[in-house]
Amino acid sequence: MLGYKKAILIIKKSKIKINSEIILSINSINRVCASDVYSPSNYPAANNTSFDGYAVSSKDTRNLTKKKFKKFKILKTLAAGDNPKIQKIPKYSTIEVMTGAIIQKPFDAVIPVEKTKIFTKKKKYNYIIVDQKINKNDNIRFEGSDFKKGKKVINRGELIKPQHILAFKALGIKKILVKKIPKIVFFTTGNEISNSKNIPKWKVRNSNGFYLKSYLKNFPIKFLDNKILRDNEKKKFYNEIIKNLKTDTDIIITSGAVSKGKFDFVPEIIKKFKLSNFFKGALIRPGKPILFAKFRNKNKVFFGLPGNPISSAACFRFFVYPFILTSLGIMSGKSIKAKLKNKFVKKKSFTRFVKGLLVHNSKGYAEFKVLKGQESFKILPFTKSNAWGVFGDKKSVFKKGDLISCFSL
């Protein structure tokens, strides 16, 4: 039986190729960027004012003081979006500008409106009074001060988020290369599984597929939850595998029927196919019976997850999820190192995925609390958790204060 690290290494080496496609950038939310994206132009596209006020030439103010002031004639008013072109600009002239208005030569500074002295005559204001030196570039937002042409907007392998959509639109990036959406086909197994609202005590409500589907809701994955496979449906399962090997399915996942019981038919059926990088069982808890295989000469893989809810959730988080990230070219999220708040004991050779609470103490240090009820059938502690604690092999007793790796749920 493989240790966790070796099992993960096999899975990552078995990554599948996900092709790319060009789509409209406005439709790219939650897609994986397939190439670095660069700004096609400077942003802002030209110098503009950061305040409402009056644009002046700093040279015209060089020798001005309270005693030696000048009247600057207001030539026109410019709002953001107005064409800034002016035919003739005499010395000691100004333009009334609104925030975002373009600033062109000879103007190179802006006096904010609240600091402006207006010269009024007959209830009209045609001039402003300038009685001090105005520094060049005061209150100017410079061309390209946010994005220079050729500046990287997003890296290959990043998940596109709303802030990226904002940048794409502002920069005029209309189309973008993204990874195609992988397709997952999921089967729940077992006579005990039911989709009914009211069930007898010997039945179990179908939940694992709904958990996985909700987990991937905001992720670029097409998730198809199929009908339940019953204990006597080996042939049907075999035929379903054959069918999906001929389609655009990328990942096939089952929940249940992977252990050693009389009706655990998944390993028997999967072994009928030509496989590479196969393993059955790992030194982990929960999820020890996990099964993985890559179909030989096919760009497709299979994951057999255990049926217990927490076993299924843990195996998905620590096996399937990293596989998806690797295949899409996304950098895996790093763990958070946290101090253990309470003692934890496990079998030395096993890696344990533990439900718990990750908090920060008054000094800002991360701490992890192991919750009671770590059995794989217990869902209540999972609803109270916000992180998984990973307790590695080669150690049995973890004392309060020991550092462990934590991962978001």
matplotlib code that plots the C-alpha trace (Angstrom):
import matplotlib.pyplot as plt

x = [0.0, 1.3, 2.1, 0.3, 3.2, 4.0, 0.3, 0.2, 3.3, 1.8, -1.4, 0.4, 2.6, -0.6, -2.0, -4.2, -3.9, -6.6, -6.8, -7.3, -9.8, -10.3, -13.4, -14.6, -12.9, -16.3, -17.3, -14.0, -15.0, -13.7, -11.9, -8.2, -6.0, -4.0, -1.3, 0.1, -1.9, -0.2, -1.7, -2.0, -1.7, -0.8, -3.4, -4.3, -4.1, -3.0, -2.1, -5.3, -6.3, -6.9, -9.1, -11.7, -9.8, -7.8, -5.0, -2.1, 1.4, 3.8, 6.2, 3.7, 3.7, 7.4, 7.8, 4.4, 3.8, 1.1, 2.3, 3.1, 0.1, -1.5, -4.9, -5.2, -8.0, -10.4, -10.4, -13.0, -14.3, -13.2, -14.9, -13.7, -14.3, -14.1, -11.7, -8.9, -7.8, -7.6, -6.4, -4.6, -3.4, -2.0, 0.3, -1.4, -4.3, -6.1, -8.7, -11.4, -11.1, -13.2, -11.6, -10.3, -10.1, -7.1, -4.2, -2.0, 0.9, 1.4, -0.6, 1.3, -0.3, -3.7, -4.9, -7.7, -11.0, -11.1, -7.7, -8.5, -9.2, -11.8, -11.7, -15.4, -16.7, -20.4, -21.3, -19.2, -15.9, -13.5, -10.3, -8.6, -6.0, -2.7, -0.4, 2.1, 4.4, 2.7, 4.9, 5.0, 2.9, 0.9, -2.4, -1.6, -2.3, 0.3, -0.1, 0.8, 1.1, -1.2, -0.4, 2.5, 2.0, 3.3, 2.7, 1.5, -2.1, -2.6, -0.3, -0.9, -2.5, -4.4, -8.1, -9.8, -11.6, -13.9, -10.9, -9.4, -12.6, -12.3, -8.8, -9.6, -12.4, -10.5, -7.5, -9.6, -8.7, -11.7, -10.6, -8.5, -7.1, -8.4, -8.3, -11.3, -13.7, -12.9, -15.7, -16.2, -18.7, -19.7, -21.4, -22.7, -22.8, -24.7, -28.2, -28.4, -28.2, -31.5, -32.7, -36.0, -37.0, -38.4, -36.3, -36.3, -33.5, -31.6, -31.2, -28.8, -29.6, -27.5, -25.1, -21.6, -22.3, -24.1, -21.1, -18.7, -20.9, -21.3, -17.5, -16.9, -19.7, -17.4, -14.7, -14.2, -15.6, -18.5, -19.9, -22.4, -24.0, -25.3, -27.9, -27.0, -25.2, -26.6, -24.7, -25.7, -24.9, -21.3, -22.1, -23.8, -20.8, -18.4, -20.5, -20.6, -16.8, -16.6, -19.1, -17.2, -13.9, -15.4, -16.7, -15.2, -15.2, -11.9, -12.4, -14.6, -15.3, -17.2, -18.2, -18.4, -17.7, -13.9, -13.1, -13.0, -16.6, -18.7, -20.4, -17.4, -17.2, -15.3, -11.7, -12.7, -14.3, -11.5, -8.9, -10.5, -9.2, -5.7, -4.3, -1.2, -0.2, -2.8, -2.9, -5.4, -5.3, -3.2, -1.8, -4.3, -7.3, -10.0, -10.1, -7.7, -9.5, -9.0, -8.4, -6.7, -6.0, -5.1, -6.5, -3.6, -3.3, -6.3, -6.3, -8.6, -8.4, -10.5, -10.9, -12.6, -13.5, -14.8, -18.5, -18.4, -19.1, -15.9, -13.7, -15.1, -14.7, -11.1, -10.0, -11.6, -9.8, -6.4, -6.3, -8.9, -8.6, -4.8, -5.1, -7.5, -5.2, -2.2, -4.0, -5.2, -1.8, -2.9, -0.5, -1.6, -2.5, 0.2, -0.6, -0.8, 1.5, -0.3, 0.4, -1.7, -4.1, -4.8, -2.9, -3.6, -2.6, -2.7, -1.1, 2.5, 2.5, -0.7, -1.3, -4.4, -6.7, -8.3, -11.4, -10.7, -10.8, -8.0, -7.9, -5.4, -4.6, -4.2, -0.6, -1.6, -0.2, -2.2, -3.6, -5.4, -7.9, -8.8, -12.5, -14.1, -15.7, -13.1, -14.8, -15.4, -19.2, -19.6, -20.7, -21.5, -17.8, -17.3, -20.0, -18.1, -14.7, -13.0, -9.8, -8.2, -5.2, -2.7, -0.9, 2.0, 3.4, 6.5, 5.0, 2.3, 1.9, 1.4, 1.7, 0.1, 2.2, 3.5, 3.4, 1.2, 0.1, -3.5, -5.5, -8.8, -11.9]
y = [0.0, 3.4, 6.3, 9.6, 11.4, 8.6, 8.3, 12.1, 11.8, 9.1, 11.2, 14.3, 12.4, 11.1, 14.5, 14.7, 17.3, 19.9, 21.8, 25.6, 27.8, 31.5, 33.1, 36.6, 38.1, 39.2, 35.5, 34.3, 34.5, 31.4, 30.1, 29.2, 31.5, 29.4, 32.0, 35.2, 38.2, 41.6, 45.1, 46.2, 49.9, 52.4, 52.9, 55.7, 56.4, 60.0, 62.4, 63.5, 65.3, 63.6, 66.5, 69.0, 72.2, 74.4, 73.3, 75.7, 75.8, 75.7, 77.9, 80.7, 80.6, 80.5, 84.0, 84.5, 85.5, 87.0, 90.5, 89.6, 87.6, 87.1, 86.7, 83.5, 83.6, 80.6, 79.4, 76.6, 73.8, 70.2, 67.1, 63.5, 62.2, 65.7, 66.2, 68.3, 70.0, 73.8, 75.9, 78.8, 79.0, 82.4, 82.8, 83.1, 80.9, 78.1, 75.4, 74.4, 70.7, 67.9, 64.8, 62.5, 65.3, 65.0, 67.4, 68.4, 70.8, 73.5, 72.6, 70.4, 71.0, 71.3, 73.6, 71.9, 73.8, 74.2, 76.0, 78.3, 82.0, 83.1, 86.6, 87.7, 90.6, 91.4, 88.0, 86.3, 84.5, 84.6, 84.5, 82.8, 84.5, 82.6, 84.1, 81.3, 79.0, 75.8, 72.7, 70.8, 67.6, 68.6, 66.6, 64.8, 61.2, 60.1, 58.1, 54.5, 55.0, 52.0, 49.7, 50.3, 48.8, 45.2, 45.0, 41.6, 41.6, 37.9, 34.9, 31.6, 29.2, 31.9, 31.6, 34.6, 36.6, 39.7, 42.1, 40.6, 41.2, 44.8, 45.0, 43.3, 45.7, 48.8, 47.8, 46.8, 43.1, 41.5, 37.9, 35.6, 32.1, 29.8, 26.1, 24.2, 23.0, 19.5, 17.0, 14.9, 12.0, 10.8, 7.6, 6.9, 3.2, 0.9, -0.5, 1.6, 4.9, 6.7, 10.0, 9.8, 12.4, 9.8, 6.7, 3.6, 3.2, 0.7, 3.3, 6.3, 9.6, 10.4, 13.2, 12.7, 13.7, 16.9, 17.8, 17.4, 19.3, 22.2, 22.2, 22.7, 25.2, 28.2, 26.2, 25.5, 22.0, 20.3, 17.9, 15.2, 13.2, 10.0, 7.5, 5.3, 2.1, -0.8, -3.7, -6.1, -3.7, -4.7, -5.1, -1.7, -0.1, -1.8, -0.5, 3.0, 3.0, 1.9, 4.6, 7.3, 6.2, 7.1, 10.5, 13.8, 12.7, 13.5, 12.1, 9.3, 9.2, 6.7, 6.9, 3.6, -0.1, 0.2, -1.7, -5.5, -6.4, -8.8, -6.0, -3.8, -4.3, -1.2, -2.5, -5.8, -3.9, -1.2, -3.9, -5.3, -2.2, -1.5, 0.8, 2.7, 4.3, 2.2, 2.0, 0.6, 1.8, 4.3, 4.7, 7.5, 8.0, 8.7, 7.2, 4.2, 2.2, 4.9, 3.7, 5.6, 4.6, 6.2, 4.4, 3.4, 5.3, 7.5, 11.0, 10.0, 8.9, 7.1, 7.8, 5.4, 7.2, 5.5, 5.8, 7.3, 11.0, 12.3, 9.7, 10.8, 14.5, 14.0, 12.0, 14.5, 17.4, 15.7, 13.6, 14.6, 18.4, 18.5, 16.3, 18.9, 21.8, 20.0, 19.1, 22.7, 24.2, 25.9, 26.4, 24.4, 26.5, 26.4, 25.1, 27.2, 26.2, 26.3, 25.4, 22.5, 23.6, 20.1, 16.7, 14.3, 10.6, 8.4, 5.3, 6.1, 4.9, 6.7, 10.2, 11.6, 14.3, 15.9, 18.1, 21.2, 24.9, 27.2, 30.4, 33.3, 34.1, 37.6, 37.7, 36.8, 33.3, 30.5, 27.7, 24.5, 22.8, 19.2, 18.7, 15.7, 13.1, 12.3, 9.1, 9.0, 8.8, 11.8, 14.9, 17.2, 18.1, 18.8, 21.4, 23.1, 22.9, 25.5, 23.6, 20.2, 19.5, 17.1, 14.9, 13.2, 9.7, 8.7, 10.2, 9.0, 11.5, 15.2, 17.5, 20.8, 23.5, 21.2, 22.8, 21.1, 21.8, 23.1, 23.4, 25.2, 22.9]
z = [0.0, -1.0, 1.3, 0.7, -0.8, -3.3, -4.3, -4.9, -7.0, -9.2, -9.6, -10.6, -13.1, -14.7, -15.5, -18.6, -21.4, -21.4, -24.7, -25.0, -26.8, -27.5, -25.9, -25.3, -22.3, -20.8, -20.7, -19.1, -15.4, -13.4, -16.4, -16.4, -18.4, -20.9, -21.8, -20.3, -21.1, -21.7, -22.0, -25.6, -24.8, -22.1, -19.3, -18.7, -22.5, -21.9, -19.0, -17.2, -14.1, -10.8, -9.5, -10.7, -11.1, -13.5, -15.8, -16.1, -17.5, -14.6, -16.5, -16.4, -12.6, -12.1, -10.6, -9.1, -5.4, -3.3, -4.3, -7.9, -9.1, -12.5, -14.0, -16.1, -18.7, -18.7, -22.3, -22.0, -19.8, -20.4, -18.9, -19.0, -22.5, -24.2, -27.1, -25.5, -28.8, -28.6, -31.5, -29.8, -26.3, -25.2, -22.3, -18.9, -19.9, -18.1, -18.8, -16.3, -16.1, -14.5, -13.0, -15.8, -18.5, -20.8, -20.0, -23.0, -23.5, -22.7, -19.6, -17.2, -13.7, -12.2, -9.4, -7.5, -7.6, -3.8, -3.9, -6.8, -6.5, -9.0, -10.4, -10.8, -12.8, -13.4, -12.0, -14.6, -14.0, -16.9, -15.0, -12.0, -9.8, -9.5, -6.8, -6.2, -8.1, -9.3, -9.6, -12.8, -12.7, -9.7, -9.6, -13.0, -13.6, -16.1, -19.3, -18.6, -14.8, -14.2, -17.2, -19.6, -23.0, -22.7, -18.9, -17.8, -16.8, -15.8, -15.7, -17.5, -15.1, -13.1, -12.4, -14.0, -11.4, -11.5, -11.1, -14.2, -16.2, -15.1, -16.4, -19.7, -20.4, -19.4, -21.6, -24.6, -24.4, -26.3, -26.5, -24.4, -24.5, -21.8, -20.9, -22.1, -19.4, -18.2, -17.9, -14.9, -14.9, -11.4, -10.2, -6.7, -5.9, -3.5, -2.8, 0.4, -1.5, -2.0, -3.6, -1.7, 0.9, 3.3, 3.7, 6.0, 8.5, 6.3, 3.6, 3.2, 1.5, -1.6, -0.5, -1.9, -5.5, -4.3, -2.1, -5.0, -7.4, -5.0, -4.3, -8.0, -8.6, -9.1, -10.8, -14.5, -14.4, -16.1, -13.5, -14.5, -11.7, -13.1, -11.8, -8.8, -9.6, -7.6, -6.2, -9.0, -11.8, -12.6, -16.3, -16.4, -14.8, -17.3, -20.2, -18.7, -18.6, -22.3, -23.3, -21.5, -23.0, -26.4, -25.4, -24.3, -20.6, -18.9, -15.4, -14.2, -10.4, -8.3, -4.7, -2.8, -3.7, -3.6, -0.5, 0.0, 0.6, -1.4, -3.4, -3.8, -7.6, -8.7, -8.5, -10.3, -13.2, -13.6, -13.7, -16.9, -18.8, -20.0, -17.3, -16.4, -13.1, -11.2, -7.4, -5.0, -1.4, 0.4, 3.9, 4.7, 6.9, 6.1, 2.6, 2.8, 0.0, -2.6, -6.2, -9.1, -12.6, -15.9, -19.0, -21.2, -24.5, -23.3, -22.1, -19.3, -15.6, -13.0, -9.3, -7.0, -3.8, -0.6, 0.2, 3.7, 3.3, 5.0, 3.3, 0.0, 0.8, 2.0, -1.0, -3.3, -1.6, -1.4, -4.6, -7.2, -6.6, -6.9, -10.1, -11.6, -10.7, -12.2, -15.4, -15.8, -15.1, -11.9, -9.1, -6.0, -3.0, -0.3, 3.1, 6.2, 9.1, 12.4, 16.0, 17.3, 20.1, 21.4, 21.4, 18.6, 18.4, 15.3, 13.7, 12.8, 9.2, 8.2, 7.0, 8.7, 7.2, 10.3, 10.5, 12.6, 13.2, 11.9, 13.9, 14.6, 18.2, 19.7, 18.6, 15.0, 15.0, 13.3, 15.5, 14.6, 16.9, 16.3, 16.6, 18.3, 16.0, 13.4, 12.2, 8.5, 8.8, 11.1, 9.2, 12.1, 12.9, 9.2, 9.3, 12.1, 10.4, 8.2, 7.5, 7.1, 9.3, 7.7, 10.2, 8.3, 8.6, 10.5, 13.7, 16.0, 18.8, 18.0, 21.1, 21.7, 20.1, 17.3, 13.8, 11.3, 7.7, 7.2, 4.0, 3.3, 3.0]

ax = plt.figure().add_subplot(projection="3d")
ax.plot(x, y, z, "-o")
ax.set_aspect("equal")
plt.show()
